């Protein structure tokens, strides 16, 4: 008999700790009244999530069109066979910070999987952080 999985809520600080060590996540935002979800690599610095993308990307265009764009950012690591792991969801706002003095340094910290020029640094400022860890109920 398989062990039953049990979700355990994470404290927001613990959830951000998981996110700090994650390689990537998914950003969700609205364009033309429709949800858009894009995978992105990120880095967490001083509690904010930074992504480095191309100016022409759907996310960068949406953020430039609406500074302070409401977004959700989600990341997880769940074993395909064990079904044990964690998931973190961040609600917040996104702003283009490419003109910030630290933008180049922040952008270089993001290890992108896509081999194309990146020229836009976007900061996601969390307003709410939730998460859960999937474990085996005993």
Secondary structure, 3 states (H helix, E strand, C coil): CCCCEEEEECCHHHHHHHHHHCCEEEEEEEECCEEEEEEEECEEECCEEEEEECCCCHHHHHHHHCCCEEEEEEEEEECCCCCCEEEEEEEEEEEECCCCCCHHHHHHHCCCCCCCCCCEEEEEEEEEEEEEEEEECC
